[in-house]
Amino acid sequence: MLNYYLYPHKNSKEWVTFVHGAGGSSSIWYKQIRDFKKHFNVLILDLRGHGNSKPKLKDTFKAKYTFDSITADIEEVIDFLKIKKSHFVGISLGTILIRNLAEKRPSLVKSMIMGGAIIKMNFRSQVLMKVGNIFKSVVPYMLLYKLFAFIIMPKKNHKKSRLLFVNEAKKLYQKEFLRWFKLTSEINPLLRFFRAKEIKIPTLYVMGSEDHLFLPSIKNIVSKHVSSSLYVIENCGHVVNVDQPETFNAKTINFITSL
C-alpha cells in the first residue's frame, strides 16, 4: 500500500485528501498541512515510487504503469482507512488522477480542487513530451527533468517550486522515472474524454496567471462545464500551492467550507 500521513481533527467529519504530481511527494504540501488540519481531517499520500512509497522487488514484475493502476493505489488507501467520502486536492498530474478517481468511484469524491491542472496538452507541451520520448533512454533523467521543470516554471519567482520538484525528483530511480514518463502515451485520449464529459462534482481550478502551458485550456473548459469554477492567482506559476500558499489555502479552504 502507498505511504500516507494522517492528521485527524477532533470535531470535523470532513476529509481532505492531497495528491501530488509526478516527481513530487507528500512534502510539497508542507505549506498546506497547518492551515487545513485546523478545519478538516487530512490525508496526504506518496504516489508509487515517490517519497516513502518506495518500489519493492515484486513491483518489478508488475504490468506497466497506467492511470487506472495508479488511481487504484489511491482507492486502496481510502478504502483501508474506511473513508466514505473526501474532498480531493491535486497539483499538476495529480489532478488527472483525481479526475480519473471521480470517474471510477464518484461516490468517494465530494469535491475536486485542481491546482496547476492539466486538461489539455498544447502544441508546446506535446513537443516537450515527444522530445522526452526520443531522448529518455540516452539522456540522464535528471537532465530531462530539469529541462521540463524550467520550461513549465521558467520565471524567477517560480524558482522555489522548480527547486522543490527537482530535489524531489532526485529521489526517484531512473527506472521509476521512465515508468512514469511512459504514462504520457495514454494522456491525450484520457484528457480528451475528460474534456468531453462533464462530471457533476463541484470543481475549483486554481491556476497561476503565469502557467502559460495549461491556463488557456482550463479557461476554455470552465466556460463549458457548469460544475466548475476558476480562480487565477496573479504573479504565480504552475505550482500554485508553493508559489502563493497563503492565497491558495484561503481560497481552497473557503471553497470546501462553502459547499
KOLDOSE-268722 format. One record per residue (C-alpha): x, y, z. Coordinates in steps of 0.001 Angstrom, whole numbers, padded with zeros to 6 digits, always signed. Layout:
REM residues N
XYZ...
//
This chain:
REM residues 259
+000000+000000+000000+001070+003604-000569+002771+005504+002226+000421+008045+003778+000184+010572+006626-002959+011248+008658-003875+014410+010564-007170+013676+012341-009426+016501+013506-011227+016223+016858-014576+017526+015649-014770+017716+011868-016223+014862+009825-014874+016304+006577-011866+014651+004947-009411+016323+002563-007015+014127+000575-003941+015605-001127-002475+014072-004304+000872+015343-005607+002155+015215-009195+004847+013199-010958+008304+013754-009500+006941+015328-006305+005962+013746-002995+003753+014436+000011+006347+017016+001114+005102+019535-001499+002039+020106+000727+004063+021318+003729+002566+024821+003415-000990+023446+003402-000964+020999+006341-001019+023560+009159-003981+025518+007776-006044+022553+006582-005715+020463+009730-007327+023309+011721-010574+022649+009830-010559+019097+008455-009268+015555+008748-006271+015485+006388-004819+012591+004379-001610+013045+002387-000244+010354+000063+003051+009450-001562+002292+008031-005019+004057+004828-006005+007811+005229-006364+007678+008700-004746+008523+009861-001226+008310+006889+001134+006243+004731-001251+009411+003028-002418+009169+000409-005178+009538-003156-003930+011067-006134-005715+007631-007521-006644+006801-004199-008386+009463-005019-010976+007189-007731-012383+004012-005644-012441+002402-004583-015678+003296-001100-016917+002019+001891-015016-001357+003194-016158-003565+005982-014863-006071+003339-013763-003498+001314-011795-002144+004415-010030-005682+005597-009301-006387+002170-007800-003436+002728-005404-005232+005818-004051-008538+003919-003769-006796+001200-001766-005689+003668+000923-009101+005382+001078-010869+002023+001451-008342+000782+004022-008969+003867+006169-012746+003437+005710-013153+006999+004442-016589+007109+002831-016178+010482+001107-013417+013067+000768-012605+016374-000846-009559+015942-003077-006795+018488-003708-004341+017808-006530-001458+019509-008240-000347+019052-011872-000541+015357-012847-002256+014685-009516-005320+016492-010915-005597+013859-013680-005562+011104-011053-008288+012855-009022-010444+013309-012130-009912+009654-013009-010897+008618-009477-014067+010701-009792-014851+008794-012981-014208+005362-011440-015614+005969-007932-017717+009156-007924-019222+008210-004553-015809+008801-002922-015348+012342-004253-017147+015212-002538-015325+017964-004429-012196+018463-006514-009620+021237-006195-007330+021213-009207-004128+023220-008750-001979+023783-011845-004427+021467-013588-003712+019634-016823-006739+019197-019077-005109+019569-022498-001582+019274-023864-000988+022282-026122+001481+022266-029029+004471+023219-026867+003757+020566-024250+003216+017950-026995+006641+018806-028436+008128+018590-024946+006740+015070-024485+007985+013944-027930+011478+015279-027249+011437+013473-023905+010399+010208-025559+013196+010472-028106+015935+011166-025548+014651+009370-022418+016913+006335-022908+020102+008234-023742+019950+011424-021657+020256+011234-017817+016716+011506-016474+017578+014376-014107+018760+016466-017049+015413+015838-018761+013501+016612-015590+015392+019878-015023+014640+020890-018616+010924+020102-018188+010811+021950-014875+012400+025016-016439+010024+025038-019431+006941+024620-017206+008199+027008-014477+010564+029430-016264+010363+032666-014258+012470+033910-011383+009500+033795-008989+008980+030100-009895+012445+029158-008635+011260+027793-005275+008744+025470-006967+011288+024427-009581+013918+023533-006986+011420+021695-004800+010335+019437-007646+013870+018873-008930+015074+017915-005441+012155+015506-005017+012759+014001-008460+016364+013240-007469+014957+010673-005039+013376+008699-007895+015216+005807-009525+015916+006047-013269+013604+003065-013951+010862+004638-011858+011140+007907-013796+010850+006021-017094+007769+004112-015892+006043+007384-015062+007205+009027-018262+005608+006246-020322+002233+007339-018904+002372+010219-021399+001453+007744-024144-002093+007435-022740-002554+011021-021552-004109+012555-024691-007111+010187-025123-007809+010361-021381-007773+014173-021331-009938+014264-024462-012505+012107-022647-012410+014365-019550-012951+017474-021695-015911+015889-023471-017619+014555-020353-018560+016909-017538-018828+015268-014134-021396+016606-011666-018963+017161-008792-018106+020694-007555-014717+021533-009019-012440+024505-008393-009499+025091-010706-006747+027173-009093-004258+028339-011706-001316+030712-011816-001581+033652-014199+001892+032665-015497+001020+029000-016133+001471+029520-019876+001245+025845-020865-002048+024954-019174-004091+028044-018181-005678+028758-021620-007230+025277-021881-008574+025495-018306-010307+028798-019110-011927+027105-022084-013152+024049-020171-014584+026110-017285-016643+028103-019779-018313+024834-020851-018627+022852-017595-021227+024303-015228-019959+022396-012155-016545+024068-012476-015145+027433-011468-011737+029033-011934-009599+031187-009665-006452+032693-011170-003647+033753-008817-001625+036685-010124+002199+036565-010332+002068+032802-009906+003307+029847-011941+002285+026216-012342+002775+025030-008751+000251+027367-007155+000330+025843-003665+004079+026550-003362+004300+029858-005257+001387+031514-003401+000474+029268-000431-001479+031836+001622-003775+032723-001288-004115+029075-002300-005019+027967+001234-007530+030761+001852-009325+030221-001454-009471+026423-001282-010498+026201+002396-013253+028724+001709-014388+026664-001288-014692+023483+000802-016439+025128+003755-018941+026844+001428-020214+023566-000049
//
